[in-house]
Amino acid sequence: MVNINGLEFRIWNQRRSKLAAAILNGLDVFPFQIDSIILYLGASSGTTPSHISDIASGGLIYCVEFSPRMMRNLVDLSELRSNMIPILDDATKPLNYIYLMEKVDIIYSDVAQPKQTELFIDNMRLFLKKDGLGILMLKSRSINVTKKPSEVFLEEESKLNANGFHVLEKIDLEPYEKDHMCFVCEFGF
Ligand SMILES: C[S@@+](CC[C@H](N)C(=O)[O-])C[C@H]1O[C@@H](n2cnc3c(N)ncnc32)[C@H](O)[C@@H]1O
């Protein structure tokens, strides 16, 4: 925390949080509100979830993470933050945690694995409200190391379109994250 003229500010590091990197790179659509209900996929030990928890202080963040080691830290953090709900599970199997969930305003996905787009789509279909928004932090090297990132991004965007989603915004996360693109999307009616 830093204190400026009697006001406390929390440092949000763009090299540790892709959401901060996207904001610095001009993210226009910022859906997080004080009462937002969010599903966060790939919560890790909770760095970015904790910043979202500051913003959505009257809402809820369902945090899915499948690594037990990361989950230990996430559980400790969730004990201090009443709006964070840790879920130890696999985001590629959303039916596993459907019984814990409600419909959400935002799905934020930062899961570096080959089926990043597919798992995002599956969770969007099951849990996003009709007027909700999805944010997908895509890492091209986790999908295909041999292809150019620009090709991977185009292919993954076409999967989003083919599955009925409309991409509102795309933000390249360079120089903070290499070969990462932030996609913001909604249901295309
Ligand atoms: C890049 S890190 C997330 C960092 C975090 N979003 C942040 O900004 O603080 C990706 C996380 O996704 C988790 N992960 C990978 N595959 C997963 C899956 N199928 N289900 C749930 N979590 C997964 C990893 O264990 C890792 O903690």
The ligand as a Tripos MOL2 file, in Angstrom:
@<TRIPOS>MOLECULE
LIG
   27    29     1     0     0
SMALL
NO_CHARGES

@<TRIPOS>ATOM
      1 C1         -0.9430  -18.0210  -15.5650 C.3       1 LIG1
      2 S1         -1.4440  -18.8030  -14.1000 S.3       1 LIG1
      3 C2         -2.7400  -17.7540  -13.4970 C.3       1 LIG1
      4 C3         -2.3080  -16.4450  -12.8400 C.3       1 LIG1
      5 C4         -3.4800  -15.7270  -12.2190 C.3       1 LIG1
      6 N1         -4.5900  -15.6610  -13.1420 N.3       1 LIG1
      7 C5         -3.1300  -14.3020  -11.8150 C.2       1 LIG1
      8 O1         -3.1620  -13.3960  -12.6640 O.co2     1 LIG1
      9 O2         -2.8660  -14.0800  -10.6300 O.co2     1 LIG1
     10 C6         -2.3920  -20.1490  -14.7290 C.3       1 LIG1
     11 C7         -3.0180  -21.0110  -13.6590 C.3       1 LIG1
     12 O3         -3.9510  -21.9000  -14.2780 O.3       1 LIG1
     13 C8         -3.9330  -23.1100  -13.5580 C.3       1 LIG1
     14 N2         -4.5220  -24.1470  -14.4280 N.ar      1 LIG1
     15 C9         -3.9710  -24.7210  -15.5400 C.ar      1 LIG1
     16 N3         -4.8380  -25.6090  -16.0640 N.ar      1 LIG1
     17 C10        -5.9590  -25.5770  -15.2930 C.ar      1 LIG1
     18 C11        -7.1970  -26.2610  -15.3370 C.ar      1 LIG1
     19 N4         -7.4770  -27.1510  -16.3000 N.pl3     1 LIG1
     20 N5         -8.1210  -25.9820  -14.3740 N.ar      1 LIG1
     21 C12        -7.8570  -25.0760  -13.4000 C.ar      1 LIG1
     22 N6         -6.6910  -24.3960  -13.3040 N.ar      1 LIG1
     23 C13        -5.7570  -24.6400  -14.2390 C.ar      1 LIG1
     24 C14        -2.4600  -23.3260  -13.2310 C.3       1 LIG1
     25 O4         -2.3050  -24.2160  -12.1410 O.3       1 LIG1
     26 C15        -2.0140  -21.8880  -12.9230 C.3       1 LIG1
     27 O5         -2.0850  -21.6320  -11.5390 O.3       1 LIG1
@<TRIPOS>BOND
     1     1     2 1
     2     2     3 1
     3     2    10 1
     4     3     4 1
     5     4     5 1
     6     5     6 1
     7     5     7 1
     8     7     8 2
     9     7     9 1
    10    10    11 1
    11    11    12 1
    12    11    26 1
    13    12    13 1
    14    13    14 1
    15    13    24 1
    16    14    15 ar
    17    14    23 ar
    18    15    16 ar
    19    16    17 ar
    20    17    18 ar
    21    17    23 ar
    22    18    19 1
    23    18    20 ar
    24    20    21 ar
    25    21    22 ar
    26    22    23 ar
    27    24    25 1
    28    24    26 1
    29    26    27 1
@<TRIPOS>SUBSTRUCTURE
     1 LIG1         1 GROUP 0 **** ****
